[in-house]
Amino acid sequence: PPAVALDVLRREVGLLEGSLSRARERLQAVRAERRRQRALVGQTLQMALAGSQGRVRELEEELEGLRQEASDRVGRLEQERDRLLRQVDGRDVDETTGGAGGLAGAGRAPHRHAGPG
C-alpha cells in the first residue's frame, strides 16, 4: 500500500539525513584536526628555526672569539719573532767580523781567529 511505502521512504530519508549530518560533523572534525595539525607543524617549524638561528648566532660569536684569539696569537708570535730577530741581529754585529747585519751569522759560532799557540 502507498501509505506503508511512504512511511518506509520517510524513514529512509530520515536515516539518510542522519547519515549526512554525521558525515558533515566528521568532515568538520577532520578539517579542524587538519587545521590544528598545520598550526602545530607551523609552530614546530618556527621553534626549530628560532633555535637554529640562535645556534647560528652562538657559532658566529664563537667563531669571532676564535678569530680574535688567533689574531692575538699571531700578534704575540710576530712580536716574539721580532724580538728574536733583534737579538740575533745584535749578536751578529757584536760577535762577527763585519757586522753584516740581518741573519748573516745566525746559527753559526762566532768567528774566532787562530792565535799563536
Phi and psi in radians as a Rosetta constraint file:
Dihedral C 1 N 2 CA 2 C 2 CIRCULARHARMONIC -1.127 0.35
Dihedral N 2 CA 2 C 2 N 3 CIRCULARHARMONIC -0.557 0.35
Dihedral C 2 N 3 CA 3 C 3 CIRCULARHARMONIC -1.177 0.35
Dihedral N 3 CA 3 C 3 N 4 CIRCULARHARMONIC -0.696 0.35
Dihedral C 3 N 4 CA 4 C 4 CIRCULARHARMONIC -1.168 0.35
Dihedral N 4 CA 4 C 4 N 5 CIRCULARHARMONIC -0.763 0.35
Dihedral C 4 N 5 CA 5 C 5 CIRCULARHARMONIC -1.076 0.35
Dihedral N 5 CA 5 C 5 N 6 CIRCULARHARMONIC -0.688 0.35
Dihedral C 5 N 6 CA 6 C 6 CIRCULARHARMONIC -1.150 0.35
Dihedral N 6 CA 6 C 6 N 7 CIRCULARHARMONIC -0.715 0.35
Dihedral C 6 N 7 CA 7 C 7 CIRCULARHARMONIC -1.113 0.35
Dihedral N 7 CA 7 C 7 N 8 CIRCULARHARMONIC -0.727 0.35
Dihedral C 7 N 8 CA 8 C 8 CIRCULARHARMONIC -1.091 0.35
Dihedral N 8 CA 8 C 8 N 9 CIRCULARHARMONIC -0.785 0.35
Dihedral C 8 N 9 CA 9 C 9 CIRCULARHARMONIC -1.105 0.35
Dihedral N 9 CA 9 C 9 N 10 CIRCULARHARMONIC -0.725 0.35
Dihedral C 9 N 10 CA 10 C 10 CIRCULARHARMONIC -1.105 0.35
Dihedral N 10 CA 10 C 10 N 11 CIRCULARHARMONIC -0.712 0.35
Dihedral C 10 N 11 CA 11 C 11 CIRCULARHARMONIC -1.106 0.35
Dihedral N 11 CA 11 C 11 N 12 CIRCULARHARMONIC -0.775 0.35
Dihedral C 11 N 12 CA 12 C 12 CIRCULARHARMONIC -1.109 0.35
Dihedral N 12 CA 12 C 12 N 13 CIRCULARHARMONIC -0.717 0.35
Dihedral C 12 N 13 CA 13 C 13 CIRCULARHARMONIC -1.095 0.35
Dihedral N 13 CA 13 C 13 N 14 CIRCULARHARMONIC -0.743 0.35
Dihedral C 13 N 14 CA 14 C 14 CIRCULARHARMONIC -1.056 0.35
Dihedral N 14 CA 14 C 14 N 15 CIRCULARHARMONIC -0.764 0.35
Dihedral C 14 N 15 CA 15 C 15 CIRCULARHARMONIC -1.117 0.35
Dihedral N 15 CA 15 C 15 N 16 CIRCULARHARMONIC -0.734 0.35
Dihedral C 15 N 16 CA 16 C 16 CIRCULARHARMONIC -1.132 0.35
Dihedral N 16 CA 16 C 16 N 17 CIRCULARHARMONIC -0.723 0.35
Dihedral C 16 N 17 CA 17 C 17 CIRCULARHARMONIC -1.099 0.35
Dihedral N 17 CA 17 C 17 N 18 CIRCULARHARMONIC -0.705 0.35
Dihedral C 17 N 18 CA 18 C 18 CIRCULARHARMONIC -1.100 0.35
Dihedral N 18 CA 18 C 18 N 19 CIRCULARHARMONIC -0.756 0.35
Dihedral C 18 N 19 CA 19 C 19 CIRCULARHARMONIC -1.098 0.35
Dihedral N 19 CA 19 C 19 N 20 CIRCULARHARMONIC -0.744 0.35
Dihedral C 19 N 20 CA 20 C 20 CIRCULARHARMONIC -1.103 0.35
Dihedral N 20 CA 20 C 20 N 21 CIRCULARHARMONIC -0.726 0.35
Dihedral C 20 N 21 CA 21 C 21 CIRCULARHARMONIC -1.108 0.35
Dihedral N 21 CA 21 C 21 N 22 CIRCULARHARMONIC -0.777 0.35
Dihedral C 21 N 22 CA 22 C 22 CIRCULARHARMONIC -1.141 0.35
Dihedral N 22 CA 22 C 22 N 23 CIRCULARHARMONIC -0.669 0.35
Dihedral C 22 N 23 CA 23 C 23 CIRCULARHARMONIC -1.108 0.35
Dihedral N 23 CA 23 C 23 N 24 CIRCULARHARMONIC -0.720 0.35
Dihedral C 23 N 24 CA 24 C 24 CIRCULARHARMONIC -1.101 0.35
Dihedral N 24 CA 24 C 24 N 25 CIRCULARHARMONIC -0.732 0.35
Dihedral C 24 N 25 CA 25 C 25 CIRCULARHARMONIC -1.095 0.35
Dihedral N 25 CA 25 C 25 N 26 CIRCULARHARMONIC -0.753 0.35
Dihedral C 25 N 26 CA 26 C 26 CIRCULARHARMONIC -1.111 0.35
Dihedral N 26 CA 26 C 26 N 27 CIRCULARHARMONIC -0.724 0.35
Dihedral C 26 N 27 CA 27 C 27 CIRCULARHARMONIC -1.086 0.35
Dihedral N 27 CA 27 C 27 N 28 CIRCULARHARMONIC -0.763 0.35
Dihedral C 27 N 28 CA 28 C 28 CIRCULARHARMONIC -1.094 0.35
Dihedral N 28 CA 28 C 28 N 29 CIRCULARHARMONIC -0.709 0.35
Dihedral C 28 N 29 CA 29 C 29 CIRCULARHARMONIC -1.134 0.35
Dihedral N 29 CA 29 C 29 N 30 CIRCULARHARMONIC -0.728 0.35
Dihedral C 29 N 30 CA 30 C 30 CIRCULARHARMONIC -1.106 0.35
Dihedral N 30 CA 30 C 30 N 31 CIRCULARHARMONIC -0.775 0.35
Dihedral C 30 N 31 CA 31 C 31 CIRCULARHARMONIC -1.102 0.35
Dihedral N 31 CA 31 C 31 N 32 CIRCULARHARMONIC -0.736 0.35
Dihedral C 31 N 32 CA 32 C 32 CIRCULARHARMONIC -1.101 0.35
Dihedral N 32 CA 32 C 32 N 33 CIRCULARHARMONIC -0.715 0.35
Dihedral C 32 N 33 CA 33 C 33 CIRCULARHARMONIC -1.119 0.35
Dihedral N 33 CA 33 C 33 N 34 CIRCULARHARMONIC -0.724 0.35
Dihedral C 33 N 34 CA 34 C 34 CIRCULARHARMONIC -1.084 0.35
Dihedral N 34 CA 34 C 34 N 35 CIRCULARHARMONIC -0.761 0.35
Dihedral C 34 N 35 CA 35 C 35 CIRCULARHARMONIC -1.066 0.35
Dihedral N 35 CA 35 C 35 N 36 CIRCULARHARMONIC -0.752 0.35
Dihedral C 35 N 36 CA 36 C 36 CIRCULARHARMONIC -1.079 0.35
Dihedral N 36 CA 36 C 36 N 37 CIRCULARHARMONIC -0.765 0.35
Dihedral C 36 N 37 CA 37 C 37 CIRCULARHARMONIC -1.160 0.35
Dihedral N 37 CA 37 C 37 N 38 CIRCULARHARMONIC -0.710 0.35
Dihedral C 37 N 38 CA 38 C 38 CIRCULARHARMONIC -1.080 0.35
Dihedral N 38 CA 38 C 38 N 39 CIRCULARHARMONIC -0.734 0.35
Dihedral C 38 N 39 CA 39 C 39 CIRCULARHARMONIC -1.108 0.35
Dihedral N 39 CA 39 C 39 N 40 CIRCULARHARMONIC -0.728 0.35
Dihedral C 39 N 40 CA 40 C 40 CIRCULARHARMONIC -1.118 0.35
Dihedral N 40 CA 40 C 40 N 41 CIRCULARHARMONIC -0.758 0.35
Dihedral C 40 N 41 CA 41 C 41 CIRCULARHARMONIC -1.090 0.35
Dihedral N 41 CA 41 C 41 N 42 CIRCULARHARMONIC -0.743 0.35
Dihedral C 41 N 42 CA 42 C 42 CIRCULARHARMONIC -1.064 0.35
Dihedral N 42 CA 42 C 42 N 43 CIRCULARHARMONIC -0.769 0.35
Dihedral C 42 N 43 CA 43 C 43 CIRCULARHARMONIC -1.115 0.35
Dihedral N 43 CA 43 C 43 N 44 CIRCULARHARMONIC -0.738 0.35
Dihedral C 43 N 44 CA 44 C 44 CIRCULARHARMONIC -1.088 0.35
Dihedral N 44 CA 44 C 44 N 45 CIRCULARHARMONIC -0.758 0.35
Dihedral C 44 N 45 CA 45 C 45 CIRCULARHARMONIC -1.135 0.35
Dihedral N 45 CA 45 C 45 N 46 CIRCULARHARMONIC -0.695 0.35
Dihedral C 45 N 46 CA 46 C 46 CIRCULARHARMONIC -1.111 0.35
Dihedral N 46 CA 46 C 46 N 47 CIRCULARHARMONIC -0.723 0.35
Dihedral C 46 N 47 CA 47 C 47 CIRCULARHARMONIC -1.144 0.35
Dihedral N 47 CA 47 C 47 N 48 CIRCULARHARMONIC -0.730 0.35
Dihedral C 47 N 48 CA 48 C 48 CIRCULARHARMONIC -1.121 0.35
Dihedral N 48 CA 48 C 48 N 49 CIRCULARHARMONIC -0.730 0.35
Dihedral C 48 N 49 CA 49 C 49 CIRCULARHARMONIC -1.112 0.35
Dihedral N 49 CA 49 C 49 N 50 CIRCULARHARMONIC -0.779 0.35
Dihedral C 49 N 50 CA 50 C 50 CIRCULARHARMONIC -1.089 0.35
Dihedral N 50 CA 50 C 50 N 51 CIRCULARHARMONIC -0.730 0.35
Dihedral C 50 N 51 CA 51 C 51 CIRCULARHARMONIC -1.094 0.35
Dihedral N 51 CA 51 C 51 N 52 CIRCULARHARMONIC -0.725 0.35
Dihedral C 51 N 52 CA 52 C 52 CIRCULARHARMONIC -1.140 0.35
Dihedral N 52 CA 52 C 52 N 53 CIRCULARHARMONIC -0.735 0.35
Dihedral C 52 N 53 CA 53 C 53 CIRCULARHARMONIC -1.119 0.35
Dihedral N 53 CA 53 C 53 N 54 CIRCULARHARMONIC -0.680 0.35
Dihedral C 53 N 54 CA 54 C 54 CIRCULARHARMONIC -1.102 0.35
Dihedral N 54 CA 54 C 54 N 55 CIRCULARHARMONIC -0.742 0.35
Dihedral C 54 N 55 CA 55 C 55 CIRCULARHARMONIC -1.151 0.35
Dihedral N 55 CA 55 C 55 N 56 CIRCULARHARMONIC -0.679 0.35
Dihedral C 55 N 56 CA 56 C 56 CIRCULARHARMONIC -1.070 0.35
Dihedral N 56 CA 56 C 56 N 57 CIRCULARHARMONIC -0.757 0.35
Dihedral C 56 N 57 CA 57 C 57 CIRCULARHARMONIC -1.073 0.35
Dihedral N 57 CA 57 C 57 N 58 CIRCULARHARMONIC -0.747 0.35
Dihedral C 57 N 58 CA 58 C 58 CIRCULARHARMONIC -1.052 0.35
Dihedral N 58 CA 58 C 58 N 59 CIRCULARHARMONIC -0.786 0.35
Dihedral C 58 N 59 CA 59 C 59 CIRCULARHARMONIC -1.171 0.35
Dihedral N 59 CA 59 C 59 N 60 CIRCULARHARMONIC -0.649 0.35
Dihedral C 59 N 60 CA 60 C 60 CIRCULARHARMONIC -1.117 0.35
Dihedral N 60 CA 60 C 60 N 61 CIRCULARHARMONIC -0.721 0.35
Dihedral C 60 N 61 CA 61 C 61 CIRCULARHARMONIC -1.131 0.35
Dihedral N 61 CA 61 C 61 N 62 CIRCULARHARMONIC -0.723 0.35
Dihedral C 61 N 62 CA 62 C 62 CIRCULARHARMONIC -1.108 0.35
Dihedral N 62 CA 62 C 62 N 63 CIRCULARHARMONIC -0.737 0.35
Dihedral C 62 N 63 CA 63 C 63 CIRCULARHARMONIC -1.094 0.35
Dihedral N 63 CA 63 C 63 N 64 CIRCULARHARMONIC -0.746 0.35
Dihedral C 63 N 64 CA 64 C 64 CIRCULARHARMONIC -1.087 0.35
Dihedral N 64 CA 64 C 64 N 65 CIRCULARHARMONIC -0.710 0.35
Dihedral C 64 N 65 CA 65 C 65 CIRCULARHARMONIC -1.079 0.35
Dihedral N 65 CA 65 C 65 N 66 CIRCULARHARMONIC -0.751 0.35
Dihedral C 65 N 66 CA 66 C 66 CIRCULARHARMONIC -1.141 0.35
Dihedral N 66 CA 66 C 66 N 67 CIRCULARHARMONIC -0.676 0.35
Dihedral C 66 N 67 CA 67 C 67 CIRCULARHARMONIC -1.086 0.35
Dihedral N 67 CA 67 C 67 N 68 CIRCULARHARMONIC -0.752 0.35
Dihedral C 67 N 68 CA 68 C 68 CIRCULARHARMONIC -1.119 0.35
Dihedral N 68 CA 68 C 68 N 69 CIRCULARHARMONIC -0.762 0.35
Dihedral C 68 N 69 CA 69 C 69 CIRCULARHARMONIC -1.056 0.35
Dihedral N 69 CA 69 C 69 N 70 CIRCULARHARMONIC -0.768 0.35
Dihedral C 69 N 70 CA 70 C 70 CIRCULARHARMONIC -1.110 0.35
Dihedral N 70 CA 70 C 70 N 71 CIRCULARHARMONIC -0.739 0.35
Dihedral C 70 N 71 CA 71 C 71 CIRCULARHARMONIC -1.092 0.35
Dihedral N 71 CA 71 C 71 N 72 CIRCULARHARMONIC -0.763 0.35
Dihedral C 71 N 72 CA 72 C 72 CIRCULARHARMONIC -1.076 0.35
Dihedral N 72 CA 72 C 72 N 73 CIRCULARHARMONIC -0.757 0.35
Dihedral C 72 N 73 CA 73 C 73 CIRCULARHARMONIC -1.135 0.35
Dihedral N 73 CA 73 C 73 N 74 CIRCULARHARMONIC -0.740 0.35
Dihedral C 73 N 74 CA 74 C 74 CIRCULARHARMONIC -1.050 0.35
Dihedral N 74 CA 74 C 74 N 75 CIRCULARHARMONIC -0.749 0.35
Dihedral C 74 N 75 CA 75 C 75 CIRCULARHARMONIC -1.059 0.35
Dihedral N 75 CA 75 C 75 N 76 CIRCULARHARMONIC -0.771 0.35
Dihedral C 75 N 76 CA 76 C 76 CIRCULARHARMONIC -1.119 0.35
Dihedral N 76 CA 76 C 76 N 77 CIRCULARHARMONIC -0.726 0.35
Dihedral C 76 N 77 CA 77 C 77 CIRCULARHARMONIC -1.147 0.35
Dihedral N 77 CA 77 C 77 N 78 CIRCULARHARMONIC -0.665 0.35
Dihedral C 77 N 78 CA 78 C 78 CIRCULARHARMONIC -1.145 0.35
Dihedral N 78 CA 78 C 78 N 79 CIRCULARHARMONIC -0.695 0.35
Dihedral C 78 N 79 CA 79 C 79 CIRCULARHARMONIC -1.112 0.35
Dihedral N 79 CA 79 C 79 N 80 CIRCULARHARMONIC -0.743 0.35
Dihedral C 79 N 80 CA 80 C 80 CIRCULARHARMONIC -1.112 0.35
Dihedral N 80 CA 80 C 80 N 81 CIRCULARHARMONIC -0.739 0.35
Dihedral C 80 N 81 CA 81 C 81 CIRCULARHARMONIC -1.059 0.35
Dihedral N 81 CA 81 C 81 N 82 CIRCULARHARMONIC -0.807 0.35
Dihedral C 81 N 82 CA 82 C 82 CIRCULARHARMONIC -1.078 0.35
Dihedral N 82 CA 82 C 82 N 83 CIRCULARHARMONIC -0.720 0.35
Dihedral C 82 N 83 CA 83 C 83 CIRCULARHARMONIC -1.083 0.35
Dihedral N 83 CA 83 C 83 N 84 CIRCULARHARMONIC -0.782 0.35
Dihedral C 83 N 84 CA 84 C 84 CIRCULARHARMONIC -1.155 0.35
Dihedral N 84 CA 84 C 84 N 85 CIRCULARHARMONIC -0.665 0.35
Dihedral C 84 N 85 CA 85 C 85 CIRCULARHARMONIC -1.146 0.35
Dihedral N 85 CA 85 C 85 N 86 CIRCULARHARMONIC -0.713 0.35
Dihedral C 85 N 86 CA 86 C 86 CIRCULARHARMONIC -1.100 0.35
Dihedral N 86 CA 86 C 86 N 87 CIRCULARHARMONIC -0.686 0.35
Dihedral C 86 N 87 CA 87 C 87 CIRCULARHARMONIC -1.118 0.35
Dihedral N 87 CA 87 C 87 N 88 CIRCULARHARMONIC -0.783 0.35
Dihedral C 87 N 88 CA 88 C 88 CIRCULARHARMONIC -1.163 0.35
Dihedral N 88 CA 88 C 88 N 89 CIRCULARHARMONIC -0.736 0.35
Dihedral C 88 N 89 CA 89 C 89 CIRCULARHARMONIC -1.068 0.35
Dihedral N 89 CA 89 C 89 N 90 CIRCULARHARMONIC -0.719 0.35
Dihedral C 89 N 90 CA 90 C 90 CIRCULARHARMONIC -1.119 0.35
Dihedral N 90 CA 90 C 90 N 91 CIRCULARHARMONIC -0.687 0.35
Dihedral C 90 N 91 CA 91 C 91 CIRCULARHARMONIC -1.178 0.35
Dihedral N 91 CA 91 C 91 N 92 CIRCULARHARMONIC -0.665 0.35
Dihedral C 91 N 92 CA 92 C 92 CIRCULARHARMONIC -1.029 0.35
Dihedral N 92 CA 92 C 92 N 93 CIRCULARHARMONIC -0.814 0.35
Dihedral C 92 N 93 CA 93 C 93 CIRCULARHARMONIC -1.188 0.35
Dihedral N 93 CA 93 C 93 N 94 CIRCULARHARMONIC -0.682 0.35
Dihedral C 93 N 94 CA 94 C 94 CIRCULARHARMONIC -1.395 0.35
Dihedral N 94 CA 94 C 94 N 95 CIRCULARHARMONIC -0.604 0.35
Dihedral C 94 N 95 CA 95 C 95 CIRCULARHARMONIC -1.932 0.35
Dihedral N 95 CA 95 C 95 N 96 CIRCULARHARMONIC -0.026 0.35
Dihedral C 95 N 96 CA 96 C 96 CIRCULARHARMONIC -1.958 0.35
Dihedral N 96 CA 96 C 96 N 97 CIRCULARHARMONIC 3.102 0.35
Dihedral C 96 N 97 CA 97 C 97 CIRCULARHARMONIC -1.346 0.35
Dihedral N 97 CA 97 C 97 N 98 CIRCULARHARMONIC -0.556 0.35
Dihedral C 97 N 98 CA 98 C 98 CIRCULARHARMONIC -2.224 0.35
Dihedral N 98 CA 98 C 98 N 99 CIRCULARHARMONIC -0.039 0.35
Dihedral C 98 N 99 CA 99 C 99 CIRCULARHARMONIC 1.126 0.35
Dihedral N 99 CA 99 C 99 N 100 CIRCULARHARMONIC 0.859 0.35
Dihedral C 99 N 100 CA 100 C 100 CIRCULARHARMONIC -1.119 0.35
Dihedral N 100 CA 100 C 100 N 101 CIRCULARHARMONIC -0.373 0.35
Dihedral C 100 N 101 CA 101 C 101 CIRCULARHARMONIC 1.354 0.35
Dihedral N 101 CA 101 C 101 N 102 CIRCULARHARMONIC -3.130 0.35
Dihedral C 101 N 102 CA 102 C 102 CIRCULARHARMONIC 1.054 0.35
Dihedral N 102 CA 102 C 102 N 103 CIRCULARHARMONIC -2.469 0.35
Dihedral C 102 N 103 CA 103 C 103 CIRCULARHARMONIC -1.857 0.35
Dihedral N 103 CA 103 C 103 N 104 CIRCULARHARMONIC 0.405 0.35
Dihedral C 103 N 104 CA 104 C 104 CIRCULARHARMONIC -0.998 0.35
Dihedral N 104 CA 104 C 104 N 105 CIRCULARHARMONIC -0.674 0.35
Dihedral C 104 N 105 CA 105 C 105 CIRCULARHARMONIC -1.849 0.35
Dihedral N 105 CA 105 C 105 N 106 CIRCULARHARMONIC 0.140 0.35
Dihedral C 105 N 106 CA 106 C 106 CIRCULARHARMONIC -1.108 0.35
Dihedral N 106 CA 106 C 106 N 107 CIRCULARHARMONIC 2.313 0.35
Dihedral C 106 N 107 CA 107 C 107 CIRCULARHARMONIC 1.470 0.35
Dihedral N 107 CA 107 C 107 N 108 CIRCULARHARMONIC -0.078 0.35
Dihedral C 107 N 108 CA 108 C 108 CIRCULARHARMONIC -1.883 0.35
Dihedral N 108 CA 108 C 108 N 109 CIRCULARHARMONIC 2.681 0.35
Dihedral C 108 N 109 CA 109 C 109 CIRCULARHARMONIC -1.211 0.35
Dihedral N 109 CA 109 C 109 N 110 CIRCULARHARMONIC 2.655 0.35
Dihedral C 109 N 110 CA 110 C 110 CIRCULARHARMONIC -1.060 0.35
Dihedral N 110 CA 110 C 110 N 111 CIRCULARHARMONIC 2.581 0.35
Dihedral C 110 N 111 CA 111 C 111 CIRCULARHARMONIC -1.239 0.35
Dihedral N 111 CA 111 C 111 N 112 CIRCULARHARMONIC 2.271 0.35
Dihedral C 111 N 112 CA 112 C 112 CIRCULARHARMONIC -2.195 0.35
Dihedral N 112 CA 112 C 112 N 113 CIRCULARHARMONIC 2.387 0.35
Dihedral C 112 N 113 CA 113 C 113 CIRCULARHARMONIC -1.531 0.35
Dihedral N 113 CA 113 C 113 N 114 CIRCULARHARMONIC 2.443 0.35
Dihedral C 113 N 114 CA 114 C 114 CIRCULARHARMONIC -1.302 0.35
Dihedral N 114 CA 114 C 114 N 115 CIRCULARHARMONIC 2.068 0.35
Dihedral C 114 N 115 CA 115 C 115 CIRCULARHARMONIC -1.613 0.35
Dihedral N 115 CA 115 C 115 N 116 CIRCULARHARMONIC 3.087 0.35
Dihedral C 115 N 116 CA 116 C 116 CIRCULARHARMONIC -1.168 0.35
Dihedral N 116 CA 116 C 116 N 117 CIRCULARHARMONIC 2.260 0.35
